[in-house]
Amino acid sequence: MGHSDTFHWTVSWGLDLSTPTSSRCPHLRHGRLGPVRTTRATSASALGFLLLAAASAASVARRPPWDRLADLQVYLGAARTVRSGGDLYAYAAPNGDPFTYPPFAVLGFLPLTHLAWPALAIAWTVVTFAAYVALGWLVALRWDQPRPQLPVTSLTWLVAIAVLVSAPGQSNLRFGQISILVVLLTLADAGGVLPQRFRGVGIGIAAAVKLTPVLFVAHLLITGQRRAAARAFTTFGACAALAATLLPRASADFWLHQIVATDRIGDLAALGNQSVNGLLLRTGIDGRDRAYLWLILIALLGATALGRAAHLHARVHEVMGHVDARREAASARAAHLAHHPRMTERVDRGADRLPRRGARAVAVEIDRAQHPEGPARALGRA
């Protein structure tokens, strides 16, 4: 089992999601540094990102073929298995990693099986870099602090650099993971970037790819966003129905058996498992007592998290409440790997003293463990 130190990165950004960006912080659009200095700042930050991206891509390219974009190889191998009529959940990559996502997730990789590996590897890496920039843009667009006095373009590149050099950013590149795309889709929906009539659709799609965002539907319901919750639930159901139509055997296997087969991903007691279940396993509690204690703790955490989410929605802004829904979703899972990035939002201690126009601080918190032998092996499945 290979497992290195777990990195914990927390960056607090002042955001206000309730008023238009141009009226809220005009310096982000025009800059207070002057046109020449603004151009230089943007060019310098963009160049810095591109240089770091090139160095990171070169580092990935130097890895041995079996350890280069290992997760992407799992996705593609699973897609090829489906194309050939094989059993999706009996598939295992050459390094032993199985496909553990819902069957809907594999559908998006079917067209990619027609591409040559070198071209696909390059394209996937470029898409990952683009996702980092998009994530930076989402954060910069909602920035609501007088400093740094930078235009939104410069701030976008700086945030993208922070994501790129983080442990999650580097691991997404190394393993070729889909996690950053799920985070980006969820954040775009939660942050109100999607049009109001599509609110909840992004969460529904993200939940169909990875089940964790399903709890966001509960958050939408308790905060009175019934239409958004209905869209999320309908979208999730439509995606599952599409997968069941195209992959009936795999869908039946997943929803009846694989969804509870948590042992497929390795040793749940390993440090890479950050869920409540993993914590209880490491304490030595086993059997029925651990199951009962797990249910009690999850019920308490769920009630607390969703209750606080409802309070924050009413007190500050709807997107602030997603932090507790996201944390509860991660905790409730039988296995929450440290290498999966999680995006959490929290209101700072002074939020209760602020006007209702919006939140004053949001933290993006990303936990990641680097796993030299691959994500699934981080749980001890050698």
N, C-alpha and C positions, 0 to 999 in steps of 0.2 A: 504494500500500500504506500503510495507516494502522497505526501501532504506537507506543504510548507506553511509558513505563518499566514494567519488570517489578517487581512488588511481591513481597517475600518476607516472610512472616509466620510466626513460630514462637512458640508459647505452650506452656510446659511446665506440666503439671498433675500433682500427685501423686495417683496412683490405686492402689487395691488392689482387684483383681477376684476375690479368692479367698474372701472372707468376706462374710456378709450386711451390707448397708449399715447397718442399725440398730445392730448390735453393734460394727461396725467404727468408726463415727464417729457416735455418737448426737447430737452437736451439729448435724449436718446435718438431722436430723429435727425436733428440738425447738428448736435454736438456743441460743446462750449469751448472746444479747444481751438477753434478757428478752422477754416477750410483746409489749410496746408497741414497743420498738425493732425487734424482728423483723418485726412487721407493717409498720412504717414502711420498713424496708429493702426488704422484698418489694414494697411498693407503689411505692417510688421507682424501683427497678430495672425493674419492669414498665412504669411510666409512661415511663421513659426509652426502653425498647425501642419502645413504641407511638409515641412522638413521632418517633423516628428512622425507624421503619417508614413513618409517614405522609409524612415529608419525602422518603424514598427513592422511595415510590410516586408522589409528585407530580413528582419529577424524571424518572421514567420516562414519565409521562403527557405531559410537556412535549416529549418528543422527537418528531421528525417521524414520521408513520405508517410509512414504509418502514423506519425504524430502531428501531421500538418492538417489543420482544419478537421480534427477528428470528429467533432459533432456533425459537421456538414457531410462527412462521409457516411455517418450513420443515417442521416436523413435521406441521402441519395440511395444508399443500399436498401433502405426500407421501401423507397419509392420503386426501385427496380424489382423488388420482391413482389410488390402489388401488381406491377405491370405484367409480370410473368405468371400471375395467378397463385403465388405462394402465400404462406401464412404470415401476415404482417407481424404478429407478436411472437412468432417463433424465430424471427430474424435476429441475428447477432452479427455485429461488425467483426472484422478480423481481430480487433483488440478485445472482443467480448462484450462490447457495449450493446444493449438492446434498444429497441425503439419503445419509448414509454409514454408518448403523447397520445391524445385522442386521435382517432382515425382521420378526422377532418384536417389535422395538421399535415398529414402526408400528401394531401391532394395538391397543395401548392408546389410540391417538389416534383410532381410527375412531369411537367413540361421541362424541368431542368435536367432530367435524365437524358435528353436528346443532345445536350451540349457536351463538348469535349471538356475534360477535367481542367486543363490549364486555363481555358477561357472562363469556365465557371468559377474557378478559385479566384481569379483576378476580379471578376465581376462581383462576387460575393464580398470580397474585401473592400472594393470601392463602395458598395452599398452600405457596408458597416460604417465606413468613414462618413458617408453622407448622412447616416442616421445620427452620428455624433454632432454633426453640424446642425441638423434639424432640431436636435434636443437643445443645443445651445441657443438656437433662434427662439424656441419656445420660452426658455428662461429669460433671455434678454428682452423679449417683447413685453414681458410682464414686470420688468425691473422697476422699482419705485423708490430708489434711494438717490440722493443728490451726488453720491460718490460711489464708484468712479464716474467722473464726468466724461463719459464716452458715448459715441453714437451706437445705435443698436447693432450695426455691422461689426464694430470692433468687439463689443461685448459678446456677440455670438461666437466669434472665433476664440475668444479667451475661455469661454465656458466649454467650447468644444475641445480645447487643449486640455482643460482640467479633466474632462471625461476620458479623453484619449490616454493620458498618462496614468490614470487610476488603475488599480488592479482589475476591476470589472472590465474596463475598456480594453486592457491588454489581453485578458482572458477571452473576451468575445472575439477578438482578432485571431488569437492562437487556435481556439477550438472551432471557430466558425459557427458560433451559436446564434440562435434566433431570439434570444432573450431581449436584446436591445430593441428589436423591432416591436416586441410585445409591450415593453415599457413605453416606447415612443407612441404607440397607438393608444395606450391607456392614458398617457399624459395629455395627448392632444384632445381626447374626449373629456377628460376630467377638467382640463384647463379652459374649456370653452372655445377651442380653436375651431372645432367642427360647427357647422351651422346648427342652430337650435333644433331644427326639424330632424336632424340626424343625431341628436344627443342620445347616447346609450348604444348606438350602433357599434362604435369602436370598442366599447367594453364587451359587447356581445361577441364580436369576432375574436377579441383577445382571449376571452374565456373559452371559446371553442378550440383555440390552439393550445392553451394551457389553462387548466381548470381554476387556478387561483383567483382570477378576477371575478368569478361567479359571485363572491360575497359582496362585490360592489353593487349588485342588484338589490341586495338587502339594504345597503346604505341608501340607495336611491329611494327605496320605498319608505324608510323611516324618516327621511327628510322631505317627504311629500312630493318627490319628483316622479310621480306615478307614470307619466307618459314616457319619460326617459327609461324608467325601469321596465316598462312594457316593451319598449324598443329593444333594450338589451336582452331581455328574456326571449323575445321573438326572434331576434337575430341569432342568438345562441341556438335556439331550437331549429331554426332554418338551416344553420350550418351543420348541426348534428343530423338533421333529416337528409340533407344532401349527401353527407358521408354514408348514412345508412342505405341510401338508394344506390350509391356507386360501389360501396364496400359493405354489403350486408353481413358477411361472415365476420369481418374484422370488427364491425361496429357491435355486433352481438357479443363477441368475445371481450371487447373492452368494457362495455357497460355492465356485463354480467359477471365478469371474472377479473380482468386485468386492472380495473379501477381500484380494487382492494388488494391487489397482489404487490404490496409495497416491497417485498423481499427481492423483487427483480432488479432493483437498483443498487443492491449491495447491503453492507452492514449498517443497519439503521442506528446502531449505538456509536458509530464513529463521530469524531468531532465535526466532520463536515455537515452533519445533519443538525440544523439549528432549530428544529421544531420542538414543541413541547414533548412530543412522543420521544424524540431523540434524547432530550434532557432526562426524562424519566428512565429510559433504558440505561443511561450512563450512571444513574444513581443505584442501579442494582435491583430496582423494583420490577418484578416480573409477574406474568400471569394475569389472573382476574383482578387483583388489587391495582395493578398498573392501569388496566383498562378503565376501571371505575374512576381512579384518580384523574386519568386523562380526560374523561368525559366531564368531570366536575370542573377542572381547570379550564377546559375549552368553553364550557358554558359561562363561567365567570368572565373570562377574557372577552368572549363574544358580546355579552351583555354590556360590559364596561366600554368596550371599543365602539360598538354601534351607538350606545347612549351618548358617548362623548362626541361621536361624529354628528349626531343629530343636534347636539348643543352648539357645536362649532358652525354647523350650517346656518343655524338661526342667528348666531351671535356675530359671525364674521362674514364668511363667504363659502359657498357650497364646496369648492374644491379643497378647502382646508380639511374637511371631514374625511376625505379619502385616506388620510394617513392611518387612521385606526382600522378602517375596513381592510386596508392592505396588510397591516401588521397582523391582524387576526387571521386573515387568509393564510399568511405564511406560517403562523404558529399552529394553525389547525391541521396543516398538512402532516401526513405521516413522515414525510421527509422533505425538509426545506434545505437544499444544498447551499453552502456558503458561496459557491461560484455563481449562483443565480443572482443577478443584480436586482435590488428592489428599490423602487423609488417611493419615498415616504415624504409627506408634507406635514409640517407641524407649525402651529401658531406660537409665537414667542410669548414669554411670560407677561409682557405688557399688553397683550391683545385685548384683554378685558377693559383696559382704560382707553382704548382707541375708538374713534367713531365707527359707525356701522358701514362706512363706505368700502371697507375692504381690509384684508389682512396686511400686516406690516412686515411679517417675516415668514419665510418658508424655508425649510431645509430639505435639500436633496441628499439622501443618505444612501450610500451604496456599500454593501458588504460583499467581500469576495475572498475566497481562498484560492490560491494558485495550486493546481493539481498537475504535476508533471506527467502522471500516468493516465490522465484522462478524467473527465468529470465523474463517470460512474465508478471508477476505481477509487475515487476519493472517499467513497463510503466503504472501502475495504473489500471490494469484489475484485480480487486479483486473478 
